[in-house]
Amino acid sequence: MPIHSSGSIPGDAPGFTLDRIHAALEGRFSPSGLGEDELEIYYDLLGQQQSGRREAERSALAKELMNEPGNVGYDEAGNLIRTLGGGQIEIIEPASGQKQPSD
C-alpha cells in the first residue's frame, strides 16, 4: 500500500476511506476523479483483481483441457503429456532427470 509523504498509509488517515477506490474498481466511479494517493491504491488493487481473474481462467481452462482426450503439453512437473480424457494422462516424455513409470 502506498505511503503518504507524512509516513502514514492513506487508509489510516482520519476521514480517508476506500469507498471511492472500490467504486472505481466496480465501474461506478471514474478513476480520473481519484486523487494521487487513491490512484496508487486503485492500480495496486486493480492489478491484484486482474491477476486473480487470470489465474481462475487458467485453472478452468487447464481443467477443461485435462478432460478432453488428445491434448498435448507439459504438466507442472515438466513432463510432456497427452490427455486421455476424464483427467487421465499419458507421459510421452518425462522431465529431464525423472524416470518414466513402468507400465
Buried (B, 14 or more C-beta within 10 A) or exposed (E): EBEEEEEEBBBEEEEBEBEBBBBBBEEEBEBEEBEEBBBBBBBEBBEEEEEEEEEEEEEEEBEEEBBEEEBEBEBEEEBBBBBBEEEEBEBEEBEEEEEEEEE
